[in-house]
Amino acid sequence: MKCPQCGRKMKGDWPDKELYFNCEFCGGRFVIEDDGELVNVFNRGSNNHGTCINCGQSLTRGTYTAPWEDGDNSEGFVTCPHCGCYNYK
């Protein structure tokens, strides 16, 4: 399975190697949901789909940054994969 963030091959991981995957290159951790969608476990239940407030493109495959993850953001945000705009949740 390829990582949706960096495109490299991921390895199956605990608790179920058929459903959970880690990317050793970019640090992403993903799970295959019941509907077959591959989602970032750190953003699970916090859908990062939608459209960018800047360019209007889809936020699918955008990178989620959790609150305080980069040290100075009090709110989580999705970085648009098209223009790089921060889309706060």
N, C-alpha and C positions, 0 to 999 in steps of 0.2 A: 504494500500500500504506500502511495506517495503522500508526502506531507503537503497539505494545502497552503502552508505558509512559505516554504522554501523549495518544494518540489523534489526533495530527496527522499530516499526510501526510509520508511519507519519500521520499527520493530514492535511486535506484539508484546504486551506487558500485563502484569498483575492488575486486577484479579482474574481477567479472562483475556488470554492472548489473541482470541478471535475478535474481540470487541474493543479493547483498549490498546492504544498505540502511542509510543514515544518517539520523538525525533531527536536524535543525539546531536544533530547539527544546529538547529535553531532553538531547541528546548521545548517545543510544542508538545502538548499531551492531548490526545483526542480519543473520542469514543464514538462508536457507531450507534446511533439512536434506533429505537424500534422501527421508525419509518425508513431506515437505511441511510439517513443523513449523517455525515461525519462532522462532529462538532468539537470545538475546543472545550475541554472539561473545565477550564477556569472561567469560561463564559457560558456555561450550561445554564439554561433557564433564563438567560439574559440575552435574548436573540439579537445578534448583531446584523441581522438583515435589515433592510430599509434602504433609504437613499441618503446620499451625502448632502449636507446643508450647503455646501459650496458648489459642487459640480453636478449634482443630481444623479450621479451614477450609483449603481448598487454597492452596498457595503459588504456584500458577500465576499468572503476571502479577505476582509479587512482584519487588521490586527487589533485585538482588544488589550487595553492597558488598564489593570485594576486600580482602584483608588489607592493612592500613595505608593504605587509600584515604582514610579520613577522619582519618588522623593518629594515632589511638590504638587501633585494633583490630588485634590480632595474628592474628585468625582472620577468614576471610570469613563473611558472613552474608546471609541473605535476609530482607528486611523484609516481613512479612505485609501483603498489600494490603487486608486486612479490619480488622485491629486494630492494626497498626503494630509488633507484637512482633518483636524481632530473633531469628531462628532461625539459630544458629551451625552451621557445617558441621563 
